[in-house]
Amino acid sequence: MDHNDSCYHFLQSKLGRASESVNDVWGALWIAVVSEIWKHKSKVIFKGGVVDVSEIFTIVQLKVW
């Protein structure tokens, strides 16, 4: 498998012995974190933003909630 493939990383977030509902929550959390890091990175690169980890954390919390 290609370790640079996002699908590979998403599949790695699954917990082997956990229930399907727990894995669904982990999947939602993974998507929220990765998408927010991506958006934040784009804002820093293309709009001259500043890296703000607390902003990323807060937005991920809001998305997942």
PDB file of N, CA, C, O and CB in Angstrom:
ATOM      1  N   MET A   1       0.837  -1.198   0.000  1.00  0.00           N
ATOM      2  CA  MET A   1       0.000   0.000   0.000  1.00  0.00           C
ATOM      3  C   MET A   1       0.870   1.245   0.000  1.00  0.00           C
ATOM      4  O   MET A   1       1.988   1.241   0.514  1.00  0.00           O
ATOM      5  CB  MET A   1      -0.946   0.007   1.214  1.00  0.00           C
ATOM      6  N   ASP A   2       0.351   2.281  -0.571  1.00  0.00           N
ATOM      7  CA  ASP A   2       1.041   3.566  -0.604  1.00  0.00           C
ATOM      8  C   ASP A   2       0.735   4.316   0.697  1.00  0.00           C
ATOM      9  O   ASP A   2      -0.420   4.641   0.976  1.00  0.00           O
ATOM     10  CB  ASP A   2       0.612   4.407  -1.858  1.00  0.00           C
ATOM     11  N   HIS A   3       1.759   4.583   1.473  1.00  0.00           N
ATOM     12  CA  HIS A   3       1.562   5.232   2.767  1.00  0.00           C
ATOM     13  C   HIS A   3       1.212   6.711   2.639  1.00  0.00           C
ATOM     14  O   HIS A   3       0.870   7.351   3.633  1.00  0.00           O
ATOM     15  CB  HIS A   3       2.804   5.079   3.609  1.00  0.00           C
ATOM     16  N   ASN A   4       1.290   7.252   1.452  1.00  0.00           N
ATOM     17  CA  ASN A   4       0.883   8.635   1.221  1.00  0.00           C
ATOM     18  C   ASN A   4      -0.581   8.732   0.831  1.00  0.00           C
ATOM     19  O   ASN A   4      -1.085   9.828   0.585  1.00  0.00           O
ATOM     20  CB  ASN A   4       1.746   9.264   0.144  1.00  0.00           C
ATOM     21  N   ASP A   5      -1.257   7.622   0.771  1.00  0.00           N
ATOM     22  CA  ASP A   5      -2.656   7.569   0.369  1.00  0.00           C
ATOM     23  C   ASP A   5      -3.548   7.837   1.579  1.00  0.00           C
ATOM     24  O   ASP A   5      -3.422   7.166   2.603  1.00  0.00           O
ATOM     25  CB  ASP A   5      -2.994   6.198  -0.267  1.00  0.00           C
ATOM     26  N   SER A   6      -4.455   8.824   1.465  1.00  0.00           N
ATOM     27  CA  SER A   6      -5.315   9.176   2.590  1.00  0.00           C
ATOM     28  C   SER A   6      -6.257   8.034   2.971  1.00  0.00           C
ATOM     29  O   SER A   6      -6.598   7.890   4.145  1.00  0.00           O
ATOM     30  CB  SER A   6      -6.122  10.421   2.258  1.00  0.00           C
ATOM     31  N   CYS A   7      -6.678   7.231   2.013  1.00  0.00           N
ATOM     32  CA  CYS A   7      -7.548   6.087   2.329  1.00  0.00           C
ATOM     33  C   CYS A   7      -6.831   5.102   3.243  1.00  0.00           C
ATOM     34  O   CYS A   7      -7.438   4.539   4.153  1.00  0.00           O
ATOM     35  CB  CYS A   7      -8.002   5.375   1.038  1.00  0.00           C
ATOM     36  N   TYR A   8      -5.550   4.897   3.001  1.00  0.00           N
ATOM     37  CA  TYR A   8      -4.753   4.003   3.841  1.00  0.00           C
ATOM     38  C   TYR A   8      -4.731   4.521   5.280  1.00  0.00           C
ATOM     39  O   TYR A   8      -4.919   3.753   6.223  1.00  0.00           O
ATOM     40  CB  TYR A   8      -3.308   3.873   3.288  1.00  0.00           C
ATOM     41  N   HIS A   9      -4.502   5.814   5.444  1.00  0.00           N
ATOM     42  CA  HIS A   9      -4.467   6.394   6.781  1.00  0.00           C
ATOM     43  C   HIS A   9      -5.832   6.314   7.457  1.00  0.00           C
ATOM     44  O   HIS A   9      -5.917   6.050   8.656  1.00  0.00           O
ATOM     45  CB  HIS A   9      -3.999   7.845   6.716  1.00  0.00           C
ATOM     46  N   PHE A  10      -6.900   6.543   6.691  1.00  0.00           N
ATOM     47  CA  PHE A  10      -8.242   6.448   7.262  1.00  0.00           C
ATOM     48  C   PHE A  10      -8.517   5.031   7.755  1.00  0.00           C
ATOM     49  O   PHE A  10      -9.066   4.847   8.841  1.00  0.00           O
ATOM     50  CB  PHE A  10      -9.299   6.867   6.227  1.00  0.00           C
ATOM     51  N   LEU A  11      -8.142   4.035   6.967  1.00  0.00           N
ATOM     52  CA  LEU A  11      -8.370   2.644   7.381  1.00  0.00           C
ATOM     53  C   LEU A  11      -7.557   2.283   8.611  1.00  0.00           C
ATOM     54  O   LEU A  11      -7.965   1.421   9.389  1.00  0.00           O
ATOM     55  CB  LEU A  11      -8.030   1.690   6.245  1.00  0.00           C
ATOM     56  N   GLN A  12      -6.420   2.924   8.798  1.00  0.00           N
ATOM     57  CA  GLN A  12      -5.600   2.668   9.977  1.00  0.00           C
ATOM     58  C   GLN A  12      -6.227   3.225  11.250  1.00  0.00           C
ATOM     59  O   GLN A  12      -5.827   2.843  12.349  1.00  0.00           O
ATOM     60  CB  GLN A  12      -4.223   3.259   9.785  1.00  0.00           C
ATOM     61  N   SER A  13      -7.202   4.121  11.119  1.00  0.00           N
ATOM     62  CA  SER A  13      -7.838   4.704  12.301  1.00  0.00           C
ATOM     63  C   SER A  13      -8.881   3.771  12.911  1.00  0.00           C
ATOM     64  O   SER A  13      -9.405   4.052  13.989  1.00  0.00           O
ATOM     65  CB  SER A  13      -8.485   6.032  11.942  1.00  0.00           C
ATOM     66  N   LYS A  14      -9.183   2.679  12.242  1.00  0.00           N
ATOM     67  CA  LYS A  14     -10.170   1.730  12.769  1.00  0.00           C
ATOM     68  C   LYS A  14      -9.582   0.951  13.940  1.00  0.00           C
ATOM     69  O   LYS A  14      -8.414   0.562  13.920  1.00  0.00           O
ATOM     70  CB  LYS A  14     -10.640   0.759  11.663  1.00  0.00           C
ATOM     71  N   LEU A  15     -10.398   0.732  14.946  1.00  0.00           N
ATOM     72  CA  LEU A  15      -9.980  -0.036  16.116  1.00  0.00           C
ATOM     73  C   LEU A  15     -10.464  -1.467  15.953  1.00  0.00           C
ATOM     74  O   LEU A  15     -11.657  -1.702  15.763  1.00  0.00           O
ATOM     75  CB  LEU A  15     -10.529   0.591  17.434  1.00  0.00           C
ATOM     76  N   GLY A  16      -9.569  -2.397  16.024  1.00  0.00           N
ATOM     77  CA  GLY A  16      -9.862  -3.791  15.725  1.00  0.00           C
ATOM     78  C   GLY A  16     -10.988  -4.420  16.530  1.00  0.00           C
ATOM     79  O   GLY A  16     -11.861  -5.077  15.964  1.00  0.00           O
ATOM     80  N   ARG A  17     -10.978  -4.228  17.828  1.00  0.00           N
ATOM     81  CA  ARG A  17     -11.967  -4.900  18.680  1.00  0.00           C
ATOM     82  C   ARG A  17     -13.137  -4.023  19.069  1.00  0.00           C
ATOM     83  O   ARG A  17     -14.002  -4.443  19.838  1.00  0.00           O
ATOM     84  CB  ARG A  17     -11.308  -5.399  19.918  1.00  0.00           C
ATOM     85  N   ALA A  18     -13.172  -2.832  18.558  1.00  0.00           N
ATOM     86  CA  ALA A  18     -14.240  -1.901  18.915  1.00  0.00           C
ATOM     87  C   ALA A  18     -15.489  -2.175  18.078  1.00  0.00           C
ATOM     88  O   ALA A  18     -15.433  -2.784  17.010  1.00  0.00           O
ATOM     89  CB  ALA A  18     -13.774  -0.444  18.722  1.00  0.00           C
ATOM     90  N   SER A  19     -16.607  -1.705  18.602  1.00  0.00           N
ATOM     91  CA  SER A  19     -17.869  -1.875  17.887  1.00  0.00           C
ATOM     92  C   SER A  19     -17.899  -0.963  16.667  1.00  0.00           C
ATOM     93  O   SER A  19     -17.065  -0.070  16.516  1.00  0.00           O
ATOM     94  CB  SER A  19     -19.072  -1.581  18.814  1.00  0.00           C
ATOM     95  N   GLU A  20     -18.868  -1.205  15.811  1.00  0.00           N
ATOM     96  CA  GLU A  20     -18.997  -0.392  14.598  1.00  0.00           C
ATOM     97  C   GLU A  20     -19.292   1.064  14.933  1.00  0.00           C
ATOM     98  O   GLU A  20     -18.793   1.972  14.268  1.00  0.00           O
ATOM     99  CB  GLU A  20     -20.099  -0.951  13.697  1.00  0.00           C
ATOM    100  N   SER A  21     -20.110   1.289  15.974  1.00  0.00           N
ATOM    101  CA  SER A  21     -20.440   2.671  16.336  1.00  0.00           C
ATOM    102  C   SER A  21     -19.209   3.418  16.868  1.00  0.00           C
ATOM    103  O   SER A  21     -19.037   4.605  16.590  1.00  0.00           O
ATOM    104  CB  SER A  21     -21.564   2.691  17.389  1.00  0.00           C
ATOM    105  N   VAL A  22     -18.365   2.732  17.623  1.00  0.00           N
ATOM    106  CA  VAL A  22     -17.125   3.364  18.104  1.00  0.00           C
ATOM    107  C   VAL A  22     -16.224   3.687  16.922  1.00  0.00           C
ATOM    108  O   VAL A  22     -15.623   4.761  16.874  1.00  0.00           O
ATOM    109  CB  VAL A  22     -16.383   2.443  19.114  1.00  0.00           C
ATOM    110  N   ASN A  23     -16.125   2.772  15.974  1.00  0.00           N
ATOM    111  CA  ASN A  23     -15.314   3.027  14.787  1.00  0.00           C
ATOM    112  C   ASN A  23     -15.888   4.163  13.945  1.00  0.00           C
ATOM    113  O   ASN A  23     -15.134   4.902  13.311  1.00  0.00           O
ATOM    114  CB  ASN A  23     -15.203   1.763  13.945  1.00  0.00           C
ATOM    115  N   ASP A  24     -17.193   4.308  13.931  1.00  0.00           N
ATOM    116  CA  ASP A  24     -17.806   5.430  13.220  1.00  0.00           C
ATOM    117  C   ASP A  24     -17.396   6.758  13.854  1.00  0.00           C
ATOM    118  O   ASP A  24     -17.120   7.731  13.152  1.00  0.00           O
ATOM    119  CB  ASP A  24     -19.341   5.292  13.217  1.00  0.00           C
ATOM    120  N   VAL A  25     -17.359   6.789  15.185  1.00  0.00           N
ATOM    121  CA  VAL A  25     -16.946   8.003  15.888  1.00  0.00           C
ATOM    122  C   VAL A  25     -15.481   8.307  15.585  1.00  0.00           C
ATOM    123  O   VAL A  25     -15.131   9.454  15.306  1.00  0.00           O
ATOM    124  CB  VAL A  25     -17.164   7.857  17.414  1.00  0.00           C
ATOM    125  N   TRP A  26     -14.622   7.288  15.639  1.00  0.00           N
ATOM    126  CA  TRP A  26     -13.206   7.484  15.322  1.00  0.00           C
ATOM    127  C   TRP A  26     -13.036   7.974  13.882  1.00  0.00           C
ATOM    128  O   TRP A  26     -12.190   8.827  13.614  1.00  0.00           O
ATOM    129  CB  TRP A  26     -12.419   6.173  15.535  1.00  0.00           C
ATOM    130  N   GLY A  27     -13.830   7.445  12.964  1.00  0.00           N
ATOM    131  CA  GLY A  27     -13.761   7.879  11.571  1.00  0.00           C
ATOM    132  C   GLY A  27     -14.164   9.340  11.417  1.00  0.00           C
ATOM    133  O   GLY A  27     -13.526  10.093  10.682  1.00  0.00           O
ATOM    134  N   ALA A  28     -15.225   9.734  12.111  1.00  0.00           N
ATOM    135  CA  ALA A  28     -15.673  11.126  12.062  1.00  0.00           C
ATOM    136  C   ALA A  28     -14.617  12.053  12.653  1.00  0.00           C
ATOM    137  O   ALA A  28     -14.374  13.142  12.133  1.00  0.00           O
ATOM    138  CB  ALA A  28     -17.004  11.291  12.812  1.00  0.00           C
ATOM    139  N   LEU A  29     -14.004  11.622  13.723  1.00  0.00           N
ATOM    140  CA  LEU A  29     -12.946  12.418  14.344  1.00  0.00           C
ATOM    141  C   LEU A  29     -11.756  12.559  13.400  1.00  0.00           C
ATOM    142  O   LEU A  29     -11.191  13.645  13.267  1.00  0.00           O
ATOM    143  CB  LEU A  29     -12.500  11.781  15.671  1.00  0.00           C
ATOM    144  N   TRP A  30     -11.377  11.469  12.750  1.00  0.00           N
ATOM    145  CA  TRP A  30     -10.252  11.499  11.801  1.00  0.00           C
ATOM    146  C   TRP A  30     -10.540  12.479  10.667  1.00  0.00           C
ATOM    147  O   TRP A  30      -9.687  13.291  10.309  1.00  0.00           O
ATOM    148  CB  TRP A  30      -9.979  10.083  11.228  1.00  0.00           C
ATOM    149  N   ILE A  31     -11.731  12.402  10.112  1.00  0.00           N
ATOM    150  CA  ILE A  31     -12.100  13.292   9.008  1.00  0.00           C
ATOM    151  C   ILE A  31     -12.082  14.751   9.469  1.00  0.00           C
ATOM    152  O   ILE A  31     -11.589  15.620   8.750  1.00  0.00           O
ATOM    153  CB  ILE A  31     -13.497  12.922   8.456  1.00  0.00           C
ATOM    154  N   ALA A  32     -12.610  15.022  10.650  1.00  0.00           N
ATOM    155  CA  ALA A  32     -12.640  16.393  11.153  1.00  0.00           C
ATOM    156  C   ALA A  32     -11.231  16.944  11.351  1.00  0.00           C
ATOM    157  O   ALA A  32     -10.947  18.083  10.979  1.00  0.00           O
ATOM    158  CB  ALA A  32     -13.416  16.457  12.468  1.00  0.00           C
ATOM    159  N   VAL A  33     -10.353  16.139  11.935  1.00  0.00           N
ATOM    160  CA  VAL A  33      -8.981  16.597  12.192  1.00  0.00           C
ATOM    161  C   VAL A  33      -8.230  16.830  10.885  1.00  0.00           C
ATOM    162  O   VAL A  33      -7.629  17.887  10.690  1.00  0.00           O
ATOM    163  CB  VAL A  33      -8.223  15.574  13.060  1.00  0.00           C
ATOM    164  N   VAL A  34      -8.264  15.856  10.001  1.00  0.00           N
ATOM    165  CA  VAL A  34      -7.510  15.966   8.753  1.00  0.00           C
ATOM    166  C   VAL A  34      -8.043  17.113   7.891  1.00  0.00           C
ATOM    167  O   VAL A  34      -7.257  17.869   7.319  1.00  0.00           O
ATOM    168  CB  VAL A  34      -7.573  14.642   7.972  1.00  0.00           C
ATOM    169  N   SER A  35      -9.351  17.247   7.793  1.00  0.00           N
ATOM    170  CA  SER A  35      -9.898  18.322   6.952  1.00  0.00           C
ATOM    171  C   SER A  35      -9.571  19.694   7.532  1.00  0.00           C
ATOM    172  O   SER A  35      -9.289  20.629   6.782  1.00  0.00           O
ATOM    173  CB  SER A  35     -11.422  18.166   6.804  1.00  0.00           C
ATOM    174  N   GLU A  36      -9.603  19.825   8.840  1.00  0.00           N
ATOM    175  CA  GLU A  36      -9.300  21.127   9.434  1.00  0.00           C
ATOM    176  C   GLU A  36      -7.820  21.467   9.316  1.00  0.00           C
ATOM    177  O   GLU A  36      -7.471  22.624   9.079  1.00  0.00           O
ATOM    178  CB  GLU A  36      -9.721  21.150  10.897  1.00  0.00           C
ATOM    179  N   ILE A  37      -6.949  20.480   9.478  1.00  0.00           N
ATOM    180  CA  ILE A  37      -5.517  20.726   9.270  1.00  0.00           C
ATOM    181  C   ILE A  37      -5.285  21.162   7.827  1.00  0.00           C
ATOM    182  O   ILE A  37      -4.506  22.082   7.576  1.00  0.00           O
ATOM    183  CB  ILE A  37      -4.675  19.452   9.602  1.00  0.00           C
ATOM    184  N   TRP A  38      -5.945  20.519   6.889  1.00  0.00           N
ATOM    185  CA  TRP A  38      -5.798  20.865   5.467  1.00  0.00           C
ATOM    186  C   TRP A  38      -6.260  22.304   5.208  1.00  0.00           C
ATOM    187  O   TRP A  38      -5.566  23.075   4.546  1.00  0.00           O
ATOM    188  CB  TRP A  38      -6.605  19.877   4.583  1.00  0.00           C
ATOM    189  N   LYS A  39      -7.439  22.658   5.736  1.00  0.00           N
ATOM    190  CA  LYS A  39      -7.961  24.015   5.536  1.00  0.00           C
ATOM    191  C   LYS A  39      -7.043  25.055   6.172  1.00  0.00           C
ATOM    192  O   LYS A  39      -6.787  26.109   5.590  1.00  0.00           O
ATOM    193  CB  LYS A  39      -9.379  24.137   6.122  1.00  0.00           C
ATOM    194  N   HIS A  40      -6.554  24.749   7.362  1.00  0.00           N
ATOM    195  CA  HIS A  40      -5.682  25.682   8.063  1.00  0.00           C
ATOM    196  C   HIS A  40      -4.358  25.859   7.311  1.00  0.00           C
ATOM    197  O   HIS A  40      -3.844  26.971   7.195  1.00  0.00           O
ATOM    198  CB  HIS A  40      -5.421  25.195   9.498  1.00  0.00           C
ATOM    199  N   LYS A  41      -3.822  24.762   6.810  1.00  0.00           N
ATOM    200  CA  LYS A  41      -2.581  24.813   6.037  1.00  0.00           C
ATOM    201  C   LYS A  41      -2.773  25.688   4.804  1.00  0.00           C
ATOM    202  O   LYS A  41      -1.905  26.495   4.473  1.00  0.00           O
ATOM    203  CB  LYS A  41      -2.128  23.392   5.625  1.00  0.00           C
ATOM    204  N   SER A  42      -3.894  25.533   4.131  1.00  0.00           N
ATOM    205  CA  SER A  42      -4.177  26.340   2.937  1.00  0.00           C
ATOM    206  C   SER A  42      -4.301  27.822   3.296  1.00  0.00           C
ATOM    207  O   SER A  42      -3.832  28.689   2.559  1.00  0.00           O
ATOM    208  CB  SER A  42      -5.469  25.851   2.251  1.00  0.00           C
ATOM    209  N   LYS A  43      -4.933  28.099   4.428  1.00  0.00           N
ATOM    210  CA  LYS A  43      -5.069  29.486   4.860  1.00  0.00           C
ATOM    211  C   LYS A  43      -3.691  30.092   5.143  1.00  0.00           C
ATOM    212  O   LYS A  43      -3.439  31.244   4.790  1.00  0.00           O
ATOM    213  CB  LYS A  43      -5.968  29.576   6.114  1.00  0.00           C
ATOM    214  N   VAL A  44      -2.816  29.338   5.766  1.00  0.00           N
ATOM    215  CA  VAL A  44      -1.473  29.836   6.072  1.00  0.00           C
ATOM    216  C   VAL A  44      -0.684  30.072   4.789  1.00  0.00           C
ATOM    217  O   VAL A  44      -0.020  31.099   4.646  1.00  0.00           O
ATOM    218  CB  VAL A  44      -0.723  28.846   6.985  1.00  0.00           C
ATOM    219  N   ILE A  45      -0.754  29.127   3.858  1.00  0.00           N
ATOM    220  CA  ILE A  45       0.047  29.220   2.638  1.00  0.00           C
ATOM    221  C   ILE A  45      -0.489  30.283   1.682  1.00  0.00           C
ATOM    222  O   ILE A  45       0.277  31.103   1.178  1.00  0.00           O
ATOM    223  CB  ILE A  45       0.088  27.870   1.936  1.00  0.00           C
ATOM    224  N   PHE A  46      -1.786  30.276   1.432  1.00  0.00           N
ATOM    225  CA  PHE A  46      -2.344  31.103   0.371  1.00  0.00           C
ATOM    226  C   PHE A  46      -2.894  32.455   0.824  1.00  0.00           C
ATOM    227  O   PHE A  46      -3.039  33.370   0.012  1.00  0.00           O
ATOM    228  CB  PHE A  46      -3.417  30.355  -0.301  1.00  0.00           C
ATOM    229  N   LYS A  47      -3.200  32.584   2.112  1.00  0.00           N
ATOM    230  CA  LYS A  47      -3.785  33.845   2.580  1.00  0.00           C
ATOM    231  C   LYS A  47      -2.921  34.537   3.634  1.00  0.00           C
ATOM    232  O   LYS A  47      -3.346  35.510   4.257  1.00  0.00           O
ATOM    233  CB  LYS A  47      -5.170  33.593   3.147  1.00  0.00           C
ATOM    234  N   GLY A  48      -1.705  34.023   3.825  1.00  0.00           N
ATOM    235  CA  GLY A  48      -0.793  34.657   4.780  1.00  0.00           C
ATOM    236  C   GLY A  48      -1.210  34.501   6.224  1.00  0.00           C
ATOM    237  O   GLY A  48      -0.863  35.331   7.064  1.00  0.00           O
ATOM    238  N   GLY A  49      -1.948  33.449   6.523  1.00  0.00           N
ATOM    239  CA  GLY A  49      -2.379  33.211   7.896  1.00  0.00           C
ATOM    240  C   GLY A  49      -1.225  32.767   8.779  1.00  0.00           C
ATOM    241  O   GLY A  49      -0.104  32.563   8.314  1.00  0.00           O
ATOM    242  N   VAL A  50      -1.522  32.623  10.047  1.00  0.00           N
ATOM    243  CA  VAL A  50      -0.537  32.201  11.037  1.00  0.00           C
ATOM    244  C   VAL A  50      -0.986  30.860  11.610  1.00  0.00           C
ATOM    245  O   VAL A  50      -2.175  30.638  11.841  1.00  0.00           O
ATOM    246  CB  VAL A  50      -0.367  33.275  12.169  1.00  0.00           C
ATOM    247  N   VAL A  51      -0.030  29.978  11.835  1.00  0.00           N
ATOM    248  CA  VAL A  51      -0.349  28.672  12.411  1.00  0.00           C
ATOM    249  C   VAL A  51      -0.894  28.879  13.818  1.00  0.00           C
ATOM    250  O   VAL A  51      -0.256  29.520  14.652  1.00  0.00           O
ATOM    251  CB  VAL A  51       0.906  27.740  12.431  1.00  0.00           C
ATOM    252  N   ASP A  52      -2.068  28.337  14.072  1.00  0.00           N
ATOM    253  CA  ASP A  52      -2.707  28.480  15.378  1.00  0.00           C
ATOM    254  C   ASP A  52      -3.322  27.133  15.763  1.00  0.00           C
ATOM    255  O   ASP A  52      -4.431  26.799  15.346  1.00  0.00           O
ATOM    256  CB  ASP A  52      -3.794  29.614  15.358  1.00  0.00           C
ATOM    257  N   VAL A  53      -2.584  26.375  16.561  1.00  0.00           N
ATOM    258  CA  VAL A  53      -3.018  25.033  16.948  1.00  0.00           C
ATOM    259  C   VAL A  53      -4.297  25.076  17.768  1.00  0.00           C
ATOM    260  O   VAL A  53      -5.158  24.209  17.619  1.00  0.00           O
ATOM    261  CB  VAL A  53      -1.922  24.327  17.735  1.00  0.00           C
ATOM    262  N   SER A  54      -4.428  26.063  18.621  1.00  0.00           N
ATOM    263  CA  SER A  54      -5.646  26.146  19.441  1.00  0.00           C
ATOM    264  C   SER A  54      -6.877  26.410  18.574  1.00  0.00           C
ATOM    265  O   SER A  54      -7.967  25.931  18.888  1.00  0.00           O
ATOM    266  CB  SER A  54      -5.504  27.254  20.505  1.00  0.00           C
ATOM    267  N   GLU A  55      -6.715  27.162  17.494  1.00  0.00           N
ATOM    268  CA  GLU A  55      -7.830  27.394  16.566  1.00  0.00           C
ATOM    269  C   GLU A  55      -8.237  26.086  15.888  1.00  0.00           C
ATOM    270  O   GLU A  55      -9.425  25.784  15.771  1.00  0.00           O
ATOM    271  CB  GLU A  55      -7.444  28.452  15.501  1.00  0.00           C
ATOM    272  N   ILE A  56      -7.254  25.323  15.446  1.00  0.00           N
ATOM    273  CA  ILE A  56      -7.539  24.022  14.819  1.00  0.00           C
ATOM    274  C   ILE A  56      -8.284  23.135  15.805  1.00  0.00           C
ATOM    275  O   ILE A  56      -9.299  22.532  15.457  1.00  0.00           O
ATOM    276  CB  ILE A  56      -6.226  23.327  14.348  1.00  0.00           C
ATOM    277  N   PHE A  57      -7.785  23.054  17.031  1.00  0.00           N
ATOM    278  CA  PHE A  57      -8.393  22.208  18.057  1.00  0.00           C
ATOM    279  C   PHE A  57      -9.834  22.624  18.334  1.00  0.00           C
ATOM    280  O   PHE A  57     -10.719  21.776  18.445  1.00  0.00           O
ATOM    281  CB  PHE A  57      -7.573  22.265  19.348  1.00  0.00           C
ATOM    282  N   THR A  58     -10.066  23.925  18.445  1.00  0.00           N
ATOM    283  CA  THR A  58     -11.406  24.430  18.729  1.00  0.00           C
ATOM    284  C   THR A  58     -12.374  24.116  17.598  1.00  0.00           C
ATOM    285  O   THR A  58     -13.505  23.700  17.851  1.00  0.00           O
ATOM    286  CB  THR A  58     -11.363  25.930  18.971  1.00  0.00           C
ATOM    287  N   ILE A  59     -11.949  24.308  16.356  1.00  0.00           N
ATOM    288  CA  ILE A  59     -12.820  24.049  15.218  1.00  0.00           C
ATOM    289  C   ILE A  59     -13.112  22.550  15.097  1.00  0.00           C
ATOM    290  O   ILE A  59     -14.241  22.165  14.789  1.00  0.00           O
ATOM    291  CB  ILE A  59     -12.181  24.579  13.920  1.00  0.00           C
ATOM    292  N   VAL A  60     -12.110  21.704  15.335  1.00  0.00           N
ATOM    293  CA  VAL A  60     -12.348  20.262  15.314  1.00  0.00           C
ATOM    294  C   VAL A  60     -13.374  19.871  16.377  1.00  0.00           C
ATOM    295  O   VAL A  60     -14.265  19.063  16.115  1.00  0.00           O
ATOM    296  CB  VAL A  60     -11.031  19.494  15.534  1.00  0.00           C
ATOM    297  N   GLN A  61     -13.251  20.438  17.568  1.00  0.00           N
ATOM    298  CA  GLN A  61     -14.221  20.162  18.617  1.00  0.00           C
ATOM    299  C   GLN A  61     -15.636  20.542  18.174  1.00  0.00           C
ATOM    300  O   GLN A  61     -16.584  19.789  18.399  1.00  0.00           O
ATOM    301  CB  GLN A  61     -13.847  20.915  19.894  1.00  0.00           C
ATOM    302  N   LEU A  62     -15.772  21.704  17.548  1.00  0.00           N
ATOM    303  CA  LEU A  62     -17.086  22.137  17.082  1.00  0.00           C
ATOM    304  C   LEU A  62     -17.642  21.219  15.997  1.00  0.00           C
ATOM    305  O   LEU A  62     -18.829  20.895  15.994  1.00  0.00           O
ATOM    306  CB  LEU A  62     -17.009  23.559  16.561  1.00  0.00           C
ATOM    307  N   LYS A  63     -16.773  20.804  15.080  1.00  0.00           N
ATOM    308  CA  LYS A  63     -17.210  19.908  13.995  1.00  0.00           C
ATOM    309  C   LYS A  63     -17.679  18.565  14.541  1.00  0.00           C
ATOM    310  O   LYS A  63     -18.712  18.042  14.125  1.00  0.00           O
ATOM    311  CB  LYS A  63     -16.070  19.689  12.986  1.00  0.00           C
ATOM    312  N   VAL A  64     -16.930  18.027  15.453  1.00  0.00           N
ATOM    313  CA  VAL A  64     -17.238  16.688  15.962  1.00  0.00           C
ATOM    314  C   VAL A  64     -18.448  16.728  16.886  1.00  0.00           C
ATOM    315  O   VAL A  64     -19.232  15.779  16.931  1.00  0.00           O
ATOM    316  CB  VAL A  64     -16.025  16.099  16.703  1.00  0.00           C
ATOM    317  N   TRP A  65     -18.598  17.811  17.614  1.00  0.00           N
ATOM    318  CA  TRP A  65     -19.715  17.933  18.538  1.00  0.00           C
ATOM    319  C   TRP A  65     -21.017  17.899  17.790  1.00  0.00           C
ATOM    320  O   TRP A  65     -22.082  17.989  18.400  1.00  0.00           O
ATOM    321  CB  TRP A  65     -19.611  19.210  19.352  1.00  0.00           C
TER     322      TRP A  65
END
